[in-house]
Amino acid sequence: MKTTDTHTPEDKTYDTSMVSREIELRNQIEECAGIGGLEWNIETGDFWWSDHVNQILQIKGHPPLPSLQSLIGFIHPSDQLKVQTLFERVAQEGGRFRLHTHALARNGKEIPILLMVKQVAETSKLIGYIQDISEDFSERASLLETLAKYRGVMSGAGDAIILLSHEGNIIEGNKKAAELLEVSESDLPNLSVDDIHLEEDLDTMMGHYQAFLWGQNETAQSTIVGKSGRLTSVEISGRSVDISSQQMLVVILHDITAQQKAQRSEQRYRSLVDEAMEGILLLDEHGKILAANPKLCESTGIKRSALLESNFLEITDFDMEVSPIDLLQASGTRPSIHMEGNLKTIEGKLLPTGFNVARYQEQGQVQFIVTAYDLTAVRSGEEDRLELQKQLFRAQKQELLGQLAGSLAHDFNNLLSPILLVSEMLMEEAEDAFYEKNLSNINQAAQRARRLVRRILTYTRPEESEPTEIDFVDEFDETMALLRSSIPQTITIIENRNVESLTCFADPDQVHQIIMNIGTNAAQAIGENSGTITFDLDKIHIDENSYLISRFELPEGDYLRLNVSDTGPGIPANIIKEIFDPFFTTKTQTDGSGLGLSVVQQLVEIHGGTVEASSPPEGGAKISVYLPLL
């Protein structure tokens, strides 16, 4: 343990003259700075202080042996525990501490001192100094008196205000500053800039404080640390002032926590608006577009810059002569309105759109927020609903037609029965060949009439078919004879067939109906004009390379093909896929039911075949029927 400053532990290897010279130089430095040096070897417990410490603490006579506890004994009782804790913390964790406190002389006098201690890197030693700041303290008291005139302004300020010394110590602060730093106003002078900033921000903020001292007019954003660790985002501005010949810094700490929350809220709002699935517009009181989100730009195809130069009425179309903005302005008190109209695209297309328009005030100015949502699907749904209503009406008509056909068929059969019966009886008794032939014709006509009634009921009241092995050519010849007598004389029928027999498994009555319906439909297409219906009948083989397999899923094999072509107006391309739909027709109310081709398709598919329609380049229409052969 050393009680004098003849040498330090590091001076043992130096010669006496060198040690004396260093001690003299150190004493001069300490005297010039008004400080006394300290050293504490943590491992050995050796504690040393220089003679200037004795002078600062006004220790006369026999000084105590230097030790940590001896030093703490000279500290004011209110700060002794704090000093003890700071020494132990630096000894264990490293770093440094700087503390303004008071020492008590043996005569009871309080001596303002600055105690500074740090750990020497990579050693177990703490070094530091004690500085007598009595003169600074008296000047500080004088400064505080000078600052009295500023306290009224500081106390009434809405922001936290602190007064910093050139060294970065807080000299004075208002109530807001105390609340921000979570200390009492009387404890503010015990803080410095080191205590109120995050360690990682300290170097940056020292640069800003230096800039304030140099008179640079700037602001900085930082985070202030309260005594309990509370973090507050602030905007910092400062100005250099001279008080009692001392240069100081008046610093204003403006709490921007609420502002940052508002900015984050605004960012979230903008994000929601930009990502919204509906178009959103902001308008001034005259309808000029102030803002538009990406969805509206996408819907209209108009760039945002062009929209911001437009008026709401320039990009919309309403059936009424007034716009929703006009209605809101006319109402005076109504906050919002909904109206349906159209949104104009850059190509001039009108998009069905619903508009929700709400009025609000921004800094005393009336503005409008418009939400535009697409009604295309809704309008399409309404059209589908109307079409379904039409189909339902047609189905109801068809049901009534079936009921009427059933009633008529019953009455018609009652009328045909005696004709058939009497004609058969007269044929048995007829002796003249001429009469027998005429009676046979009457009987055959009645038989065909009965079959016709059955065909009428096929679609309206489906019955089990009676397929059998038939020669399609025979049925074709018989049907063509009937068809020739039922179509106008202005229409010519041409038959082309290169086969004598085509055996298939089918219902003869349904085959008859297929040929009659196609032929009648062709005749109706030609109308009252002169024209030609051509029937081409041949046999084909469908193999794996045929498009009929992929399109209609027909199995491979031999098929008969019946092509019926007419010289009518043809089938428009936009309806050719719909002509087999039972609810689709191009006929007027007086032209027929329009069910002919749908019945054909139904009957052909029942027999395992298919039917297709086309409109050849040379004009007219062609219906092709494919039925499998035995």
Order of alpha helices (4+ residues) and beta strands (2+ residues): alpha-beta-beta-alpha-alpha-alpha-beta-beta-beta-alpha-alpha-beta-beta-alpha-alpha-alpha-beta-beta-beta-alpha-beta-beta-alpha-alpha-beta-alpha-beta-beta-beta-alpha-alpha-beta-alpha-beta-beta-alpha-beta-alpha-beta-alpha-beta-beta
